[in-house]
Amino acid sequence: MSEPETPTAPRAEDPLAGIALQPAADRLYRAARAVIAFVMRVAFRRIEIRGAEHIPATGPLILAANHPSGIVDSFSIGLATPRKVHFVARSTLFDAPWRARLLTRLGVIPIYRKMDAAGEMGRNADVFRGCHALLEAGGAIGIFPEGITHVDPQVKEMRTGAMRIGLGAEAGRGFELGVRVVPIGINFSQPGAHRSDLLLRVGTPIVLARHAAAYRADPVATVNALTDALRERIESLVIHLDDLTQAPIVSAAYEVFGADWIADPRILPEIADEATRRIEVKRAIAQAVEYYGRFQPAWALGLQRRITAYRAALECMRLTEEMLQREVSALPLLRQTLPAAVAGVLGAPLAGFGWLINRLPRHVTSWAARRFAANPTQLAAYELWIGIQAFAASYTVVFLLLRRWADLGRAEAIAALMLLPVVGWLSSRWFALIRLWTENLRLTAYHALRRGRIEQLRFAREQLRRDQHKLRALVIGEPEPEPAQQTAVVAPGAATITSAARADAYRTTRYEVADGAVAFTIRIDERSAALDALLEAKGLDAWAYVTAHNPHGELRDADSNAAANAALERELAASGRPYFRGRGAGTSDAWPPEASFLVLGIARDEAVALARRWGQVAIVAGRRGEKAELVWC
């Protein structure tokens, strides 16, 4: 799947000939979606979809997502909506006749890229016209604006095709179509790993009709601004690092701290299911690490060194973070020995059979996928395709053996096949029991023979726990532990606001809006009738009050604050969201008022991400008809 190049003059041949460009899903599409959904549920440990209510059930729609895993990304988006989605794909996928027939029947749209078919790019004009006609009929298009597949925890620069298609369709109908561009974040807990978790986060849509005036005045600038806004929204839905050099430390920190954070009810309390928590916790760790990497680089470098040394010591002793936390001694181990031995002897035949029919195909699938995949982005697709064949072959062999040597009828053999997944599960439990007993045996030996080394590792882990608390304090909005009562948040010598007074300062501030005819004041924990009326007039629900002044609680000079706020305003203008100027006025004469912006139509997580980019500690946010809330960043 890919992103369209700029169309040039069309050629006589119609590249969309035979493609079923129709909004309604036919029987083939519904059958393919059902099969793919089943395979995806088997291939992934858990699949969670958050924000599916942002995808409208009818009307013209463009679904735009990041692209970490090739064709599996298209399958993932197909799970988020029952609607028929016409995906845009590179033309080379249509080279094989059998594949071209299948993709054509499923409504996949070919795009001719310069890197693949420079001589065929003239056909893209017809492709764009076909996309416009599909949107006019109320259809849905799926597109990956990055234009490339990659596994980096970073949203790459986006191409403008999604917005050009959507705005082109709207312009052709006087901006009365109602095209919505819905951002989707595709997240894997362990990209490329077998039985990973898959989390789809669906963001708030961009309604293109609201940008009609801007498009008529300057189409190119509007397309570019909305593409930037789309990228910003997708960044807020995935694990995104501006600095990719931080990726190794994020992965290492998640491996060490992840289990504690997932179990901590104070971190992301609104998320209950474990699969979503795993990915959201990794995302929170990434944001915290990048924050300190930008504003406290010396501490972040020290964290990287400490975690690297700790993990190297664990690997040297063939231990894991979970194993180190166990309290194992000789007597409890002896109590485990007899049950483990009985289970080991009695369960070995069943476990061996389960390994042959379930685990062996899985190992073959993993080995073959890694052998044939040209890069990590293809692993999931190869595992799906090879896994289907491997398990089909395994179960077919068992079925034939049952029919021939066990003399079972077809119905009995099919019933026996239905039990094979249960046998596989029991086999995995047997191997887990044996592995646990073996690990405890090794731990007991270490306690007896290398206790000093174990204690050194545990001491290093306790040292890292202080780092863990620092990261967690940023995520949940708690003040960092301070060695003295008046320790400030930033380096000594700078004018700062202490953490003890910070919350009170925010709550007593008047958040004023004064921009032309719009003038009112917002207060935390209070409703604003004027703000509700403004939101209703704009047809929006969410809002946030943000600034770029005095990042990290450090009082900056007027010129620095003015430059930062001007840059923030340019970013807001490029996003296309309505915003109004104002100022946050506190009660202390020592802290001057801060020029700020009331932004309408911005989701809370997007507002938090925006504020973090400008070094803000907190924002004020809310929804129409509700009280204003203080939200820690």
N, C-alpha and C positions, 0 to 999 in steps of 0.2 A: 504494500500500500504506500502511496506517496502523495506528494503535493503538486498541483498543476503548475506548469511553466506558463509564462505569458503567451497567449495565443497570437498567432500571426495570421496571414491570409489563408483562408480555407482551401482545401483541395476538393476535387470533385467527389472522391470516395467519402461515404458517410461512415465515420468510425463507430457510430452507435447503431448501425444496422443490425437488427435482430436482438438487440438488448431490451429486456423487458423493463422499460422505464415507466413504472406505474406505482402509485403510492400504496396500493393494497398488496398484501402478501398472498402469493398463490400457494398451491399445495406443495410444490417443490421447495419453496423457501421455508414454509412452516415445518416441513419434514426435516430439512437440513438444519434448521435452528434447533429442533428438538433433539436430534442426534448430537449436535455440537454441544448443547447444554448438558446432556448426559455425560459425554466424554470429559467436558471441563469439570463437572462435579466430581468425577472419579480422579482426574489428574491433579486437582488442587485439593489441599487439605480442607480449606474453607474458602468460600467466596462470599463477600459481603458487598452490598451496594448501598451507599449513603447519598441521599439527596436525589433519588430517582423522581421525586415529585417535581423537580425542575424541568423534566422532559415532558413537553406537552403531548397529549394523546393524539392531537390532530394539528393540522396546519403546517406550513413550510418550515423546515428545520434543517440546520446544519450542526452535526455533532463533531466537535473538534477535540482531539486528545493528543497526549504525548505518545511516544512510539518506542517503548522499551523492548518489545518482544515480537516483532514481525507480524505474521498473520494471526498469531494468538491475540493480538490487540484488537483486531476486527472481531474475533469471536467474543472477546470480553465485552465490547460495546454492544454486540448483539444480545447479550444477557441483560443489559440495562433497560431495554425497551422491547415490547412485543411488536412494535412497528417494523415495517420493512425498511431496512437501511441500505441505500445504494452507496457502496464504498468506492472511493476513487483509488485506482491502483495503477502502478506503472505498466506501460504497454507490453513490456517483455514477458509479463505473466501470461499473455495471450499467445505466445509463440507456439506452444504445444497445442495441436488441434483439439485433443480431448479436453484439455484444461480450458481452452477458449470457449468451447461449447458449454461447459459447466458454468464458468463465470458469467457468460452471456445470459444463460437461463436464470442465474441468481441476481442479475441486474447490476453487476460490477461494472464500473465506468473506467475505460482505459484513458490514461494520460500519457502524452508523449513528451518525455523529458530530454533535455539536451544531452545528458550523459548517456542516455540509452538509444535514442532515435532522433538525432539532430535533424535528419532529412525529413522526418515525419511531423515536425512540430506545427506545421501549417494546419494539421487536422484538429489542433486544440480549439480553434475557433468554433468548429462544429460541436465539440465536446462542451464548451461553455454554453452554447445555445441550448444544448440538450439539458444541461443542468438547470438553466433558467426555466425551461419548460417544465421540468420535474418539480421545481419549487412552486411554480405557478399552479400546478395541479395539486399542491399540498403535500408533496413528497418529502422524504428525509434523505439527507446526504451525509455520509461519514467521511471524514478527512483527517489526515495527520499533518498539521501545518509545518512541523519541523522538516519534513521532506526526507529524513534519514531515520534509520533505526539504530538505537544505541542503548547501552546499559548504564551510562554515566548518571549519577544523581544530580542532573542538571538539565533544565529545559533549554534546548539550543535555540539559536536565532530562528525566528519563524518566517516562512514565506507568506506572501499576501493573498494566495489563491482563495482561501476560504472567504475572506472579506470581499474580494473582487467578484466572486460568484454570487454571494448574497446581496451585495449592494447593486450589482448589475441587474439581478432579477428584480429588486425593489425599484430601481430607477426606471426599468421598462414598464412598470405598472404604477408609476406615480407615487411610489412609497406607500402603497395601500395593501401590500401582500401580507405583512406581518411576519416577515422572516425573523427567526430567532437563531442565534448562534450560541450553542450550549457547550461550555468547557467541561471536559472530563479528565480527571487524573487517574491514570492506571498505575497501581502500586503493587509490587510483589514483595513479600516479606524477605524472600531470599531469591533474587533474580537468577534464573538458570538452574535452581535447585529443584530436585524432585519433591513433590507434595508441598510446595510453597503455599502460603496464603495469598489470596488475590483480593484487593480492596479497590473498588471503583468509587471515586468521590466525584459527584456531579455538582458543578457550581451553578451560580445564578446566570441566567441567559443574558446575552447582549441583544437588545431589541433594535434592529437596524433602522426602523422607521424614525426613531428619535434623532437620527443623524442626517435627516434629509437635507436640511439647510446647509450643513457643513459640506455634504457631498456635492451639492449643486455649486457651492462656491469654489471648492478645491477637491476634486475627486481623489487625487493622488495622496494629498496630505491626510484626508479622512481615512482612506484605506490603511495608510501606514499607522495612524494613531489608533485605530481600532485593532489592528494586528498587535500592536504593543499592549493594548488593554487585554486582549485575549491571552497573550503570553503571561501577563501578570496574573491573570486569574488561574491559569493552569499551574503556574509556579506555586500558588497558594494551596493547590490540591494534591501536590506530590512532594516527595522528599527532594528539595532543590537546594543546591549549594552554588552560590555565586563563585566561590573559590574551590575548584576541584581538588586542589592540594589538601583540602581538609577531609576528603572522602575516606582515606585510610583510618584517620583517628576517629571519625564518626562510626565506622564499622567496628573498630576495636572497642570504643566506649559502649556501644550497644551490646556487644558480646559480654562485657564485664558488668555493666550496670542494668542491662535490659530486664532481666528477671525481677530484680528488686523494684524497678519502676512499674512494670506491668502489674505487680502485686500491690503496689501502693495506692490506696483509695483516694489519696489527695491529688494524685496526678491524673488529669483527664477524667474526673469523676462522672462526666456525662456519657462516657463510653463504657458499655458493659461487656460486650462480646469480646472474647479473647483474641480472635483473629484481627479485628480492627484495632484493638489496643496494641498489639505487637507492632503494627505498621505505624500507628500514630505516635507511639513512644519513640520509635526510631526517628520519626520526623521531628519530634520535639527535641531529641538529643542533637540532631543535626542542626537545628536552629540555634540551640544554646551554644554548641561548639563553634559555629560560625560567628555568633555574636562575640564571644570572647576572643576568637581568632582575629576579629577585626579591631576590637577595642581594648583587649588585654592580651596582645600577642605573646608576651613573655610567659604569662601563665598558661596559655593554650599550648605553647611549645613544651613547657614542663609537663603538662598533662600527657601529651603524646609520648614523651620519653618514659614517664612512669608507667603508663599502660603497656607500652611496647616491652619494657623490661619485665613487667609482671607476667604478661602472656608468654614471653619467651621462656621464663622459668617454669610456668605451668606445662608448656609443651615438652620441655626437657625431661620432666618427670612423668609425662603421659597422664597428666591430670586435667580436669576441666574446672571451671568456676563452680559448677554445682557439686562436684565431688569434694572440693576443698571445704565446702560448708558442712559436710557430713561429720557427725561425731561417731566414729567407729572404733570399737575395741575388741579384744580377743573373745570375751564372753558372749556378747551379742552375735559375733560372727559364728561362734560354735553353734548357737541356737539356730542360725540360719542354714547351717551346713546340711543337717538331716533333711529338712524340707526341700532344699535345693537339689540334694542328691536324688531324693525320691522323684521329684518332678523331672529331673534331668534324665533319669533312666526310663520312667514310665512314659514321659512325653516325647522322648527322642524320635520314635517311629513316626508319630503324627506330625511332629515339627519338621522332620526331614521331608515328608510328603508335601506338607504345606510350603516348604522352601522350594521344592521342585516346581510346583504349579503356580506359585505366586511370586516369591522373592527372586527366583532365577530369571523369569521373564523381565522382572523389574531391573535387575542388574544388567541383563543383556540390553534392555532399552537404554539405560543410562550410558553404558559403554559405547553402544552404536551411535547414539546421539552425539556424544562428545567426539567421536571419531569422524563423523560425517559433517557436523556443523562447521561452517567456515568461520563463524564468530559467535560469541556468547548470545547475541540477539536471536540466533536461530535455534538455540537449544530447546526451548519450550515447544516450538513447532515440530522439531524432529522427535522429541519425546512423545508427543501426542500421536504422531503418525506411526512411528516404529512401535510404540506401546500397544496401539490397537492391533497391529499385526502380530506382535509377540504373544499377547494374551489370547488372541483368537486362535493362534496356532497351538498354544499350550492347552486350551480348553477343548479344542477339536481332537487333539491326540488323546486326551483323557476320555472324551466321549466315545471315540472309536474303540479304545481299550475296554471300556465298560461294556460296550455292545458285543465285542468279540470274545473276550476272555472271561468276563463276569457273567456273560449270558443274560444281560439285562435287556428288557424291551426299551423301545424308544422313550416312553413316558418315564420309566424308572431311571434311565440314564440321564434324562433332562433334570429330573428331581435331584439326582446325585450331583449334577453340575451346579445346581442352585446352592448346594452346601459348600462348594469349594471356597467362596469368599470367607465363610465362617472358619473353615480349616486354615485359611491363610491368616486370619486374625489371631486364632489360637497359636499358630506357629510364631507369629511376631511376638506374642506375649511370652512364649517359652524362651525365645532368644533374649528378650528384654530381661527376664528373670535371671538367666545364666550370666548375662553381661553385668547385671547389678551385683551378683554374688562375686564375680571375678574382680570387679572394681573394688568392692569392699575388702576382698582378700589382699589386693595390692595396697590399699590404704592402711590396713592393719600392719602389713609388713613395713611400710614406710614409718608408721608410728613407732614400731619397735626398733628399727635399724637406722632411720634417718629423721628422727623426730625434730632435731634442730632445724633441718631444712624445711620441714612442714611449718614450723613456727615462724620461720623467716617469711615464708610465703603469706601466712595469715597476717603477719605484721604489715607486709607490703599492701595487702588488701585493705587493712584498716586505714592506712595512709590514703589510699585511693578513695575511701569512703568520705573523706573530707571534700575531695574534688567532686564526688557524686552529689553531696549536699549543696555545693556551690551551684552546680548545673541545675539541680532540682529547684533551688530557690528562685532562679530566673524563670523557670517554666511555670511554676505555680504562683508567682508573684509575691513570694515572701521575701522579707529583707534578708540579706546575707548575714551569717553569724559574724558579730563584730567583737573584737577583743576589748574595746573600750566603749563607754556609753556614747561618746560623740564622734566615733569613727565615721568618716564620710564615705560616700559610695565610690568616689574616684580618687585619683592620686592626690597626695598632700600638696598644699600650695594653691589649689584651685578653689574658687568659690563654689560651694556645693550646698545641697539640701540634704540633711541627714535622713537616714532611712526611717528613724523613729517618727519624724515629723512629716514624712512624705505623704502618707495616706490622708492625714488631716488637711494638708495643704491642697490636695486635689479636691477634697470634699467641700471645702469652704470657698473654692474658686467660683467666680461667675463666668460662665461660658457664653460670651456675648456674640450675637450675629448682627452685623450691620453692613448691608450691601445693597445700596439703592433703596428700593421701597421695602425690602425685607429687613426687619429689625425686631429682635426679641432676645430673651436670655434663657439659657438652659442651666438647670441645677441638677446635680446628682441626686438620685432617689426621688425626683419629682417629674411629673408629666408637664409637657409644654403644649398647650392648646394651639399656639401659633405654629409650632413645628409640625404637629399632627395635620393641621390644615394645609401647610406647604407640601407635605408628603402626599396628601390626598389629591391635591391639585396636580402634582407631577405623576400620579399613578404609581408611587413607589412605597415601600414598606420600611426598609432598613436605612440607617444613617450612622455616621460616625463623625466625631469632632477631633481633628488632628492638627498637629503643628510640627515644624522642624526646628523650633527654637530649643536651645539649651539641652542638647542630647546628653543622656546618662545622668541627668540631674546636675550638670555642671553649667554654671552661669557663664555664657559666652558674651563677647562684645557685640554691640549693635550691628556692626557691618557683617560679621559672620552669621548672625541670626537672620539678617535680611537676605543675604545671599542664599542661605539654605532654604528659607521659605519661598524665595523666588523659584528655585529649582523644584521644590515640592509643587508649587502651583503649575509649573510647566508640565509636570508628570500628571497632575489631576486633569489639566486641560486635554492632554493627549488621551486620557482614558475615556473621554466622552461623557463622563458622569456629571450631573449638575452639582455645582459647588458654590458656596457663598462665603465671603470673607468675614472675619470676625476677630475677636481677641479674647484670650483667657486672662481675667483680672483677678488676682489673689488678694488677700487681706494684708499681706506683708509689704511694707515699703521697700524692703531689701530685695524683693524679687519683682522686677518690672513686669507689666502686662506682656503677654506673648501673642503676636499675630498668629491667627489660626484659620482653619477652614472647616466649615460644615459641609460634609460630602454626603449626597443622597444616593440611594440605590447601591450601596456597597455592603457586602456581607461582612459579618463580624470577623471571620477568619482572614478575609482579604484585607480588612482595615488593620488588623493586628500585624499582618505581614508587612503592610505599607509602613506602619509606625516603626516597626523594628528596623526596617531599612534606613530610617532616619534617626535611629538611636534613641527612640522614645521609650520611656519606662511604662507609660500607661496612656490610654485614650478614654474618651467618653463615647458610648455607643448605645444604640437602642433600636426599637421598632415602633411603628406607628401605634398609638394607643397605649404604649407601655412607658414605664418610668425610665429615665436616663440612668445608665449603669457605668460605674468605674470598672474598666477592663484592663488588667495588667498585661503588659506585653512581654 
